[in-house]
Each structure stands twice: as structure tokens, then as C-alpha cells.
Amino acid sequence: MRTIAIEEHFLSTACKPIVEEGVREQPFFYRSVSSKLADLGDDRLKEMDEWGIDVQVLMHTMFPDTHPEAVRLAQKTNDELAAAIAAHPDRYAGFAILPWGHPEAAVEEIKRAVRSLGFNGVMCNGRANGLFLDDPSFFPVWKQAAELNVPVYIHPAYPPKPVADAYFTGFDPDVNLLLATTCWGWHSEVGLHALRLIVSGLFDRLPALQVIIGHMGEMFPFMLDRIEHWMTPVAKNLKRKATEYFRENFYISTSGFFSEPPLVLALETIGADRIIFAVDYPYNSNRDGREFLDGLRIGMSEKAKITHLNAERLLGIKKGQPSISVR
């Protein structure tokens, strides 16, 4: 079955020295995947072929949004990704990175990335300028995404230092890092980010806007009933129930979650039309993603939506290309 993976990471040559300097004190998170992040050529494609990944939708990893030259870095990164997609148009698609910390520049870059470079969507790494993206300063960027009819993928980022110090310390440094990121902090923060966007009224102002969050919904499907019970009666500014926005304005990806129970919960709470397959390569392996897909005990129609149909529809990825045979 055709397989599109939508949260697959790379590292641009423009950002590589800055990112590597930033992770110097916590290298274990990065060192095992650094060469794979930098590769957009034969080795990546060979591994995709081996595990039956027809298309990777690429996004940048750990973008240095606070860097003084963030606008230039975003432009160079998007140019580099566009060149890789042009070299392998049947195998790659992409989410553009935006300099969210500079909203006016971000508006211009999203127009360039979609209209001139042909990107399928845009992304952000959590907060910008220390703010969640429900802040009014970012509304022009959201508005432009809605007008261009492209989704925005919210990827986690490291927590601010006061949060990390208060919540994610007291253990071995590597344990602290995992508490703050892949084991808890990342996912709770993106779930909060999604809820903040909803209660801000963003989707009443931009009802067609679509947002993607990864990691099987960043805890949100588990919390839906609780949000419905408590938030809907209190958020009187909203035109709909709080949970309706999640079911109508959000997609979730499976990135890095290769266990069936969370998927079953997502299917029961938001349905197969809103779930898209992702590996989170190279932080997770294509092999694990493939074995997860092959072992799912769900109907073929649901599996087809998750593996490729939803991505084709939402991102405008070309249909009908042959599938890669898994060895």
C-alpha cells in the first residue's frame, strides 16, 4: 500500500553549525542521527526503498528561530529543501520553515515558499519570541496560511529555561532532557499550544485553517472528554464546542508512536479521516514505522486513509504513483 510519511527531518547546511553548537552540552540526542539528518540523497532514498516509504514530507529539525539571522537562515533552508524536492519530486515533499519570531518576514516567506517554491505546508517549532502562537502578533501569518490553503505543522521545541528548571531537573542530565522533551514535556506543551489556539478564537476567525500536530495527537485525544466537560461551558467566546475545533481544524500524525492502543484511541475520538502516518525519521526508524503499519489490526479503508489518502488530500501530494515494494 502506498505510504507517505509526513514528519521526516533534515538539517540544512546553513543551520548545521548553529544547531551543532546548540546541542553541544546534550549531544546524545543528536549524535546518532546527525549524518542521516544531513543526507537528502541516495542513502535516505535507499532506506526509504528498503522499508516501503514512497514519499517523505520533509521538515527542518531544531530551527534556530532566535538567531539574529533567522530570516536569512529560513530562506536558505527553504531554498535547499526546494532543490532536494526538485531533484526527487516523486519521493520528497516539504513543509517550509518560517521565521515566526519576525511575523512580517514570515508572511513574505510563506508566500514565497508556497507560490514560488511549491511547498505543501509550513511549520513552526513551538513558541516564538517566548510566546505561544495565539498571540495577536502572529495572526497575519495564520491568515496567510489560510488564504494559501496550506496547513501549519506545530512541532515541539525545548522548554524555556524557567520551565525546564522548575519541572525537568533533579536527575541525571540525560534523564532531565528526556523528561523535558520526548518522554513528556514536548507533548504536553504542544497539546497546550493546540488548546490555546482553540480558546483564542483563531478558528472562528479562520474557519478553514488546518493545523497538524504529531506524536499521536500530543495527549489531546486522551483529554478530549475532559476538555469538553470543563472548557466548553467556560470559553463563551467560542462559536462551537471546544472539542469540535479539534475534530474539524486539526490533523494528527503518528510520528514516533508505534503502539496500537494510542491509535485505537485516536480512531475512536477523531476518526481515520484526521490521522496521517509519520515516522519522525531519523529520530525513529523507518523499520519501526513499517512494522507498526504492517501489524495494525484495522480495516484496509482506514489504513489507506492513514498511510496516504489523507496526506494526498490535505497536502496536495500527487496521487497514483506506484508503491515501493518492501523487501
N, C-alpha and C positions, 0 to 999 in steps of 0.2 A: 504494500500500500504506500502511495506517495507520502513522503514525510518532510515537513517543513519545521525547522526548529528556530524559534524567534528571539531567544535571549542568548546570543552567542558572541563572545567578547573578542576584541582585538586591542592592540596597543599601537598607536601611531608613532612614527619615527619622531615627529615633532614633540610629542609628550613624553617619550620614553625616558629621557634623562631626568625630567621633573618628577615623574611618578616613581622612578627608582630611588631618587633622593628622599621622597616622602615615605617610602616603606623601609628605609634603611634600618630603623630600630626594630621592625617587626617583619623580618624577611621570610619567615616560614610560609606566610600566607601567599607569597608571590613567587618565591624562587623556583618552585617545582613546575610552574606553568609559564615562566617568562618567555621561553623560546617559542612556545605554542601561541602565545598572545601576539608575538611579533610576526608570525607567519600567516600570510594570506595567499599562499601559493600551493605548490604541489603536495607538501606534507599534510596540510589541512585537508585538501581535497581527497587525498588518498585515504585518510582516516574517515572522512565522510562516506566515501565509497564502501569502505570495509564494513561500516555499520548501518548502511542504508539511509543516510541523511541526504535527501535530494537537494534541499536548499537550506542554507543558514542565513538568517536575518541578523546582520552584524551590528553590534553597538560597541562604543568605546568603553574601556574599563577605567575606573578611578580618574575621571577627568579633573584636572586641577583648576576648578572654577574660580578659586580665589587668586590665582596667579595674575600679576599685573598685565600680562599679555594674553589673558584668557580669550579675548575676541579673536586675535590673530591665530591662536592655537586651535580654536574651534574651526576656523576657516580652513586651516592647513589640514587638520584631521579629517574634515569632511571631504576635502579635495582628494586626500589619499584613499579614503574609503570609496569614493566615487570611481577612482581609477581601478581599484580592485574589482568592483562590481562590473565595470565596463569590460574588463579582461575576462570575466567569467559570468556573463549575465544570466545564464541558466542555473547557476549554483549559488549566487550570492544576491541578497537584497540588503537594505540598510536603514537604520534609524540614525538620523543626523544628531550630533551633539550640538547643543546651543549654549551660548554664554549667558545663562539665566541671570547671573549677577549684574548684567548690563541689559536690562529689558529692551531698550531701543535697538541695540545691536542685535539682540536675539530675534526681534521681529524681522529685521532685514535678513538675518541668516536663515531663518526658517523659510522665507520666501525664496531665497537663492537655492537652498538645499532641495526644496520640493520642485520648484518651477524649472530651475536650470540643471540641477544635478540628478533629479529624478528619484529622490529618496521616498521611502514608503511611510515614514513617520519620523517623529523626533523623540528625544529622550532627555531626562534630567537625572542627576544623581542626588536625590533628596532635596534638602533645603538649599537656598541660595541667599547670599548676604545675611546668613544667620536666620532667615525667615522661611516658614513654610510657604508654599506657593499659592495659598489662598490670599496672601497679602495683596491689596489692590494694585501695587506697583507691577505685578506680573499679569494683570488681566489682559493687556494688549497682546501678550504672547499667546495666551489661551485663545483669545479671539481670533488671532491669525491662524492658529491650528484648526479651529472650527471652520473658518472660511476656506481654508485649503483642503478641508475634509481629510485630514491625516490625524491618526491617534498620537497620543503622548504616552510614552512608557516611563513610569516612575521607578527608578532603580534605587536601592538603598545606598546610603553613604555612611561614613564613620560618624558617630555621635559627636556633638560639641564637647569640648573638654570638661566643662562643669557637669554635664550629664554623665560622661564616662567616669569622672572621678567619684560621683555620688552613687552610681548604680553598678559600675562594672570594674571594681577594684577589690583588692584583698586576697588575690590568689596569684599563682604563677602568671607571668606576663602573657604567655600564650593562652592560658585559660581566660584571663581578663579580656583578651582580644576576641575570643570566640563568644563569650557572654555578650559583648558589645555588638557583635556582627552576626555571623552565620548561625549561631545557636539560639539567639533570642532578639538582641537589640535591633538589628536591621528590620526584622519582620514586624515587630511591634510598632516601630516608628513609621514604616510605610503604611501599615494599617491605620494608624492615627492620621497620617497625611491624607489618606483617602477619605476618612470620615470628616476631617476638617474641610476638604474641598466640597463635600456634600453639604455640610451645615452652613457653609459660607454663602450658599445660594448660587454657586458658579453654574450649575447645570440648569437652573431656571433661566439664567441669562443666556446660556449657550446650550440649548437642549440637545443639539446634535453632536456635541463634543464627546469623543470617546477616549478613555484612559485605560491603559494596561498596567496591571501590577503583577509581579511574578510570584514564585515560591508558593504556588497553590493558593494564592489569594491573600498572602501576608496576614494570616489569622482571621481575616474578615469573614469568611463563610462560617467559621465556628461561632462568631459573635453576632451574627445577623439577628437572631431572635432577641437577644439582649438589647441590641440597638433599637430594634422595632419597639420593644416594650418601654424603654426609657427615653430614647431620644425623640421619637416621632411626636409624642404629646407636648414636648417642651420646645422643640425647634419650630416655633409658629411662623417663622419667616418663610418656610418651605411650602411649595405648592403641592408636593406629593409626600408620601411616606418616605422616611429616610432610606429605608431598605430598597425602595423602588428605584432610586437613583443607581444603587449598586448593580441592580439587575439589568438596567437599561443603558447605563453610561460607562460601565466598566467591563473589561475582559480580564481574565486571569490566565497566567501561564503556569505550566508545571515545573518550571526551572528548578532543578536540584532536588525535587521531591519525587522520589521513585518508590513510593509506598502506596498501595491501593486504597487503604481506608480514607486518607485525606481527599483522594479523587472522588470516592463514593460520596463523601460529604458534599463536595463541590457540585457534583452532578445532582444531588438531591436539593441543594439550596439555590443554585443559579442555572443549572442545566447545561447540556452539552454544547449549545449554541454560543456559549460565552467562555469556553475553555480552549486554550491553544497549547500545543506541545512546545516545550523548550527543554534543552539540556542544561544550559548555563556552562557551556564549553568555554575554556578548558578547565574551569574550576570543578566541573564534574565531567565524567567521561561519556562519550558517545555510546560506548558499550553498555553502561548502566542505563542510559536513556532507552536504547533499543530493547534491552532485556525487559525493562519496565513495560514498554508498549506491547511487546510480544506476549507478555504474561497477563495482560489485562483481561478480566472476565466481564467484558461489556459487549454490547451489540456492535455489529460492523458499522451500522449507520452512525452511532455515537463515536466510534473510533475514527471514522473517516472525517467527521467534523473536527475532532481534536487534532488529528495528525496533519490535515492540510486544508480542508474546506473553509474553516473559519479564518485561517490566515490568508487564504486567497481572497476571500470576500472583504475582510477588513483592510488589508494592506494593498490590495490591487495587484497581487502577485499573479503572474501569468499562469493560466490553467493548462492542463492537458499534457504537460511534459511527462515523459516516461519515468517510472520509478527506478531507483538504483536497486539492483539485486543484492541482498545481504549474503555474504559468504557463509 
